Amino acid sequence: MEFFAGSSQFAEGLGKIWEPIFKFIKPLVDAAEGAEKLLKLLP
C-alpha cells in the first residue's frame, strides 16, 4: 500500500512542476498552430 501512496505523491509533485510549464507552452503552441493556418491560407 505504501508504494501507491508514494506514487500518488510523486504524481502530485510532477503535476505541480508541469502545470506552470504547460501553462507557458500552451499559448506558444496555439500561436504556432494559428500561424500555420494563416500560412496555409496564403497562396
C-alpha distance matrix in Angstrom:
0.0 3.8 5.4 5.5 6.6 8.8 10.2 11.1 12.9 14.4 15.6 17.0 18.8 20.2 21.4 23.2 24.8 25.9 27.2 30.4 31.0 30.8 33.0 35.5 35.5 35.7 39.3 40.4 39.2 40.9 44.1 44.1 43.8 46.6 48.8 48.3 49.4 52.4 53.4 53.3 55.7 58.2 60.7
3.8 0.0 3.8 5.4 5.1 6.1 8.6 10.0 10.7 12.2 14.2 15.4 16.5 18.3 19.9 21.2 22.7 24.2 25.6 28.6 29.2 29.4 31.6 33.9 34.1 34.7 38.2 39.1 38.3 40.1 43.1 43.2 43.2 45.9 48.0 47.7 49.0 51.9 52.8 52.9 55.3 57.7 60.3
5.4 3.8 0.0 3.8 5.5 5.1 6.1 8.6 9.9 10.3 12.1 14.1 15.2 16.2 18.1 19.9 20.9 22.1 23.9 26.9 27.1 27.2 29.8 31.9 31.8 32.4 36.0 36.7 35.7 37.7 40.7 40.5 40.5 43.4 45.3 44.8 46.3 49.2 49.9 50.0 52.6 54.8 57.3
5.5 5.4 3.8 0.0 3.8 5.4 5.1 6.1 8.6 9.6 10.3 12.1 14.0 15.1 16.2 18.3 19.8 20.6 22.0 25.3 25.7 25.4 27.8 30.2 30.1 30.3 33.9 35.0 33.8 35.5 38.7 38.7 38.5 41.2 43.4 42.9 44.1 47.1 48.0 48.0 50.4 52.8 55.4
6.6 5.1 5.5 3.8 0.0 3.8 5.6 5.3 6.3 8.6 10.0 10.6 12.4 14.3 15.3 16.7 18.6 19.9 21.0 24.1 25.0 25.0 27.0 29.4 29.8 30.2 33.6 34.8 34.0 35.7 38.7 39.0 39.0 41.6 43.7 43.6 44.8 47.6 48.7 48.9 51.2 53.5 56.3
8.8 6.1 5.1 5.4 3.8 0.0 3.8 5.5 5.2 6.1 8.7 9.8 10.5 12.3 14.2 15.4 16.6 18.2 19.9 22.6 23.2 23.6 25.9 27.9 28.3 29.1 32.5 33.4 32.7 34.7 37.5 37.6 37.9 40.6 42.5 42.4 43.9 46.6 47.5 47.9 50.3 52.5 55.2
10.2 8.6 6.1 5.1 5.6 3.8 0.0 3.8 5.4 4.8 6.1 8.5 9.6 10.3 12.1 14.1 15.1 16.1 17.9 20.9 21.1 21.2 23.7 25.8 25.8 26.4 30.0 30.8 29.8 31.8 34.7 34.7 34.8 37.6 39.5 39.2 40.6 43.5 44.3 44.5 47.0 49.2 51.9
11.1 10.0 8.6 6.1 5.3 5.5 3.8 0.0 3.8 5.3 5.0 6.1 8.5 9.7 10.3 12.3 14.2 15.0 16.1 19.3 20.1 19.8 21.9 24.4 24.7 24.9 28.4 29.6 28.7 30.4 33.4 33.7 33.7 36.3 38.4 38.3 39.5 42.3 43.4 43.7 45.9 48.3 51.1
12.9 10.7 9.9 8.6 6.3 5.2 5.4 3.8 0.0 3.8 5.4 5.0 6.1 8.6 9.7 10.6 12.4 14.1 15.2 18.0 19.0 19.4 21.3 23.5 24.2 24.9 28.2 29.3 28.9 30.7 33.4 33.9 34.3 36.7 38.7 38.9 40.3 42.8 44.0 44.6 46.7 48.9 51.8
14.4 12.2 10.3 9.6 8.6 6.1 4.8 5.3 3.8 0.0 3.8 5.4 5.0 6.2 8.6 9.9 10.6 12.2 14.1 16.8 17.1 17.7 20.1 21.9 22.3 23.3 26.6 27.4 26.9 29.0 31.7 31.8 32.3 35.0 36.7 36.8 38.4 40.9 41.8 42.4 44.8 46.8 49.6
15.6 14.2 12.1 10.3 10.0 8.7 6.1 5.0 5.4 3.8 0.0 3.8 5.4 5.0 6.1 8.7 9.8 10.3 11.9 15.1 15.3 15.2 17.7 19.9 20.0 20.5 24.0 25.0 24.2 26.1 28.9 29.1 29.4 32.0 34.0 33.9 35.3 38.0 39.0 39.4 41.7 43.9 46.7
17.0 15.4 14.1 12.1 10.6 9.8 8.5 6.1 5.0 5.4 3.8 0.0 3.8 5.4 5.0 6.3 8.7 9.8 10.4 13.5 14.7 14.8 16.5 18.9 19.7 20.1 23.3 24.7 24.3 25.9 28.7 29.4 29.7 32.0 34.1 34.4 35.7 38.2 39.4 40.1 42.1 44.3 47.4
18.8 16.5 15.2 14.0 12.4 10.5 9.6 8.5 6.1 5.0 5.4 3.8 0.0 3.8 5.4 5.1 6.3 8.6 10.1 12.3 13.2 14.3 16.1 17.9 18.9 20.0 23.0 24.0 24.1 26.0 28.4 29.0 29.8 32.1 33.8 34.3 36.0 38.2 39.3 40.2 42.4 44.3 47.3
20.2 18.3 16.2 15.1 14.3 12.3 10.3 9.7 8.6 6.2 5.0 5.4 3.8 0.0 3.8 5.4 5.1 6.0 8.4 10.9 10.9 11.6 14.1 15.8 16.1 17.3 20.6 21.3 21.0 23.2 25.6 25.9 26.6 29.2 30.8 31.1 32.8 35.2 36.1 36.9 39.2 41.1 44.0
21.4 19.9 18.1 16.2 15.3 14.2 12.1 10.3 9.7 8.6 6.1 5.0 5.4 3.8 0.0 3.8 5.4 5.1 5.8 9.1 9.9 9.8 11.7 14.1 14.7 15.2 18.5 19.7 19.4 21.1 23.8 24.4 24.9 27.2 29.2 29.6 31.0 33.4 34.6 35.4 37.4 39.5 42.6
23.2 21.2 19.9 18.3 16.7 15.4 14.1 12.3 10.6 9.9 8.7 6.3 5.1 5.4 3.8 0.0 3.8 5.6 5.5 7.5 9.4 10.3 11.4 13.4 14.9 15.9 18.6 20.0 20.4 22.0 24.2 25.3 26.2 28.1 30.0 30.8 32.3 34.3 35.6 36.8 38.7 40.6 43.8
24.8 22.7 20.9 19.8 18.6 16.6 15.1 14.2 12.4 10.6 9.8 8.7 6.3 5.1 5.4 3.8 0.0 3.8 5.8 6.7 7.2 9.1 10.9 12.0 13.2 14.9 17.6 18.3 18.9 21.0 23.0 23.6 24.9 27.0 28.5 29.3 31.2 33.0 34.0 35.4 37.5 39.1 42.2
25.9 24.2 22.1 20.6 19.9 18.2 16.1 15.0 14.1 12.2 10.3 9.8 8.6 6.0 5.1 5.6 3.8 0.0 3.8 5.7 5.1 5.8 8.4 9.8 10.2 11.7 14.8 15.4 15.5 17.7 19.9 20.4 21.4 23.7 25.3 25.9 27.7 29.7 30.7 31.9 34.0 35.8 38.9
27.2 25.6 23.9 22.0 21.0 19.9 17.9 16.1 15.2 14.1 11.9 10.4 10.1 8.4 5.8 5.5 5.8 3.8 0.0 3.8 5.5 5.2 6.1 8.6 9.9 10.4 13.2 14.7 15.1 16.5 18.8 20.0 20.8 22.6 24.6 25.5 26.9 28.8 30.3 31.5 33.3 35.2 38.4
30.4 28.6 26.9 25.3 24.1 22.6 20.9 19.3 18.0 16.8 15.1 13.5 12.3 10.9 9.1 7.5 6.7 5.7 3.8 0.0 3.8 5.4 5.0 6.1 8.6 10.0 11.9 13.2 14.5 16.0 17.6 19.0 20.5 21.9 23.5 24.9 26.5 28.0 29.4 31.0 32.7 34.3 37.6
31.0 29.2 27.1 25.7 25.0 23.2 21.1 20.1 19.0 17.1 15.3 14.7 13.2 10.9 9.9 9.4 7.2 5.1 5.5 3.8 0.0 3.8 5.5 5.1 6.2 8.6 10.9 11.2 12.2 14.5 16.0 16.7 18.4 20.3 21.5 22.6 24.6 26.2 27.2 28.8 30.8 32.3 35.4
30.8 29.4 27.2 25.4 25.0 23.6 21.2 19.8 19.4 17.7 15.2 14.8 14.3 11.6 9.8 10.3 9.1 5.8 5.2 5.4 3.8 0.0 3.8 5.3 5.0 5.8 9.0 9.9 10.1 11.9 14.1 14.9 15.9 18.0 19.7 20.5 22.1 24.1 25.3 26.5 28.5 30.3 33.5
33.0 31.6 29.8 27.8 27.0 25.9 23.7 21.9 21.3 20.1 17.7 16.5 16.1 14.1 11.7 11.4 10.9 8.4 6.1 5.0 5.5 3.8 0.0 3.8 5.7 5.5 7.3 9.4 10.4 11.3 13.2 14.9 16.0 17.3 19.2 20.6 21.9 23.4 25.1 26.6 28.1 29.9 33.3
35.5 33.9 31.9 30.2 29.4 27.9 25.8 24.4 23.5 21.9 19.9 18.9 17.9 15.8 14.1 13.4 12.0 9.8 8.6 6.1 5.1 5.3 3.8 0.0 3.8 5.8 6.5 7.3 9.4 10.9 11.8 13.3 15.2 16.4 17.6 19.4 21.2 22.3 23.6 25.5 27.1 28.5 31.9
35.5 34.1 31.8 30.1 29.8 28.3 25.8 24.7 24.2 22.3 20.0 19.7 18.9 16.1 14.7 14.9 13.2 10.2 9.9 8.6 6.2 5.0 5.7 3.8 0.0 3.8 5.7 5.2 6.2 8.7 10.0 10.6 12.4 14.3 15.3 16.5 18.5 20.1 21.1 22.7 24.7 26.1 29.3
35.7 34.7 32.4 30.3 30.2 29.1 26.4 24.9 24.9 23.3 20.5 20.1 20.0 17.3 15.2 15.9 14.9 11.7 10.4 10.0 8.6 5.8 5.5 5.8 3.8 0.0 3.8 5.4 5.1 6.2 8.6 9.8 10.6 12.2 14.2 15.3 16.6 18.4 19.9 21.2 22.9 24.8 28.1
39.3 38.2 36.0 33.9 33.6 32.5 30.0 28.4 28.2 26.6 24.0 23.3 23.0 20.6 18.5 18.6 17.6 14.8 13.2 11.9 10.9 9.0 7.3 6.5 5.7 3.8 0.0 3.8 5.4 4.9 6.0 8.5 9.8 10.3 12.1 14.0 15.2 16.3 18.2 19.9 21.1 22.8 26.3
40.4 39.1 36.7 35.0 34.8 33.4 30.8 29.6 29.3 27.4 25.0 24.7 24.0 21.3 19.7 20.0 18.3 15.4 14.7 13.2 11.2 9.9 9.4 7.3 5.2 5.4 3.8 0.0 3.8 5.4 5.1 6.1 8.6 9.8 10.4 12.2 14.3 15.3 16.4 18.4 20.1 21.3 24.6
39.2 38.3 35.7 33.8 34.0 32.7 29.8 28.7 28.9 26.9 24.2 24.3 24.1 21.0 19.4 20.4 18.9 15.5 15.1 14.5 12.2 10.1 10.4 9.4 6.2 5.1 5.4 3.8 0.0 3.8 5.4 5.0 6.2 8.6 9.8 10.5 12.4 14.3 15.3 16.6 18.7 20.3 23.4
40.9 40.1 37.7 35.5 35.7 34.7 31.8 30.4 30.7 29.0 26.1 25.9 26.0 23.2 21.1 22.0 21.0 17.7 16.5 16.0 14.5 11.9 11.3 10.9 8.7 6.2 4.9 5.4 3.8 0.0 3.8 5.5 5.1 6.1 8.6 9.8 10.6 12.4 14.3 15.4 16.8 18.8 22.2
44.1 43.1 40.7 38.7 38.7 37.5 34.7 33.4 33.4 31.7 28.9 28.7 28.4 25.6 23.8 24.2 23.0 19.9 18.8 17.6 16.0 14.1 13.2 11.8 10.0 8.6 6.0 5.1 5.4 3.8 0.0 3.8 5.4 5.0 6.1 8.5 9.9 10.5 12.2 14.3 15.4 16.8 20.4
44.1 43.2 40.5 38.7 39.0 37.6 34.7 33.7 33.9 31.8 29.1 29.4 29.0 25.9 24.4 25.3 23.6 20.4 20.0 19.0 16.7 14.9 14.9 13.3 10.6 9.8 8.5 6.1 5.0 5.5 3.8 0.0 3.8 5.4 5.1 6.1 8.7 9.9 10.5 12.4 14.4 15.6 18.8
43.8 43.2 40.5 38.5 39.0 37.9 34.8 33.7 34.3 32.3 29.4 29.7 29.8 26.6 24.9 26.2 24.9 21.4 20.8 20.5 18.4 15.9 16.0 15.2 12.4 10.6 9.8 8.6 6.2 5.1 5.4 3.8 0.0 3.8 5.4 5.0 6.3 8.7 9.9 10.7 12.6 14.6 17.7
46.6 45.9 43.4 41.2 41.6 40.6 37.6 36.3 36.7 35.0 32.0 32.0 32.1 29.2 27.2 28.1 27.0 23.7 22.6 21.9 20.3 18.0 17.3 16.4 14.3 12.2 10.3 9.8 8.6 6.1 5.0 5.4 3.8 0.0 3.8 5.4 5.2 6.3 8.7 10.0 10.9 12.9 16.4
48.8 48.0 45.3 43.4 43.7 42.5 39.5 38.4 38.7 36.7 34.0 34.1 33.8 30.8 29.2 30.0 28.5 25.3 24.6 23.5 21.5 19.7 19.2 17.6 15.3 14.2 12.1 10.4 9.8 8.6 6.1 5.1 5.4 3.8 0.0 3.8 5.4 5.1 6.2 8.7 9.9 10.9 14.3
48.3 47.7 44.8 42.9 43.6 42.4 39.2 38.3 38.9 36.8 33.9 34.4 34.3 31.1 29.6 30.8 29.3 25.9 25.5 24.9 22.6 20.5 20.6 19.4 16.5 15.3 14.0 12.2 10.5 9.8 8.5 6.1 5.0 5.4 3.8 0.0 3.8 5.4 5.1 6.3 8.8 10.1 13.0
49.4 49.0 46.3 44.1 44.8 43.9 40.6 39.5 40.3 38.4 35.3 35.7 36.0 32.8 31.0 32.3 31.2 27.7 26.9 26.5 24.6 22.1 21.9 21.2 18.5 16.6 15.2 14.3 12.4 10.6 9.9 8.7 6.3 5.2 5.4 3.8 0.0 3.8 5.4 5.1 6.4 9.0 12.0
52.4 51.9 49.2 47.1 47.6 46.6 43.5 42.3 42.8 40.9 38.0 38.2 38.2 35.2 33.4 34.3 33.0 29.7 28.8 28.0 26.2 24.1 23.4 22.3 20.1 18.4 16.3 15.3 14.3 12.4 10.5 9.9 8.7 6.3 5.1 5.4 3.8 0.0 3.8 5.4 5.1 6.6 10.3
53.4 52.8 49.9 48.0 48.7 47.5 44.3 43.4 44.0 41.8 39.0 39.4 39.3 36.1 34.6 35.6 34.0 30.7 30.3 29.4 27.2 25.3 25.1 23.6 21.1 19.9 18.2 16.4 15.3 14.3 12.2 10.5 9.9 8.7 6.2 5.1 5.4 3.8 0.0 3.8 5.4 5.3 8.3
53.3 52.9 50.0 48.0 48.9 47.9 44.5 43.7 44.6 42.4 39.4 40.1 40.2 36.9 35.4 36.8 35.4 31.9 31.5 31.0 28.8 26.5 26.6 25.5 22.7 21.2 19.9 18.4 16.6 15.4 14.3 12.4 10.7 10.0 8.7 6.3 5.1 5.4 3.8 0.0 3.8 5.4 7.5
55.7 55.3 52.6 50.4 51.2 50.3 47.0 45.9 46.7 44.8 41.7 42.1 42.4 39.2 37.4 38.7 37.5 34.0 33.3 32.7 30.8 28.5 28.1 27.1 24.7 22.9 21.1 20.1 18.7 16.8 15.4 14.4 12.6 10.9 9.9 8.8 6.4 5.1 5.4 3.8 0.0 3.8 6.5
58.2 57.7 54.8 52.8 53.5 52.5 49.2 48.3 48.9 46.8 43.9 44.3 44.3 41.1 39.5 40.6 39.1 35.8 35.2 34.3 32.3 30.3 29.9 28.5 26.1 24.8 22.8 21.3 20.3 18.8 16.8 15.6 14.6 12.9 10.9 10.1 9.0 6.6 5.3 5.4 3.8 0.0 3.8
60.7 60.3 57.3 55.4 56.3 55.2 51.9 51.1 51.8 49.6 46.7 47.4 47.3 44.0 42.6 43.8 42.2 38.9 38.4 37.6 35.4 33.5 33.3 31.9 29.3 28.1 26.3 24.6 23.4 22.2 20.4 18.8 17.7 16.4 14.3 13.0 12.0 10.3 8.3 7.5 6.5 3.8 0.0
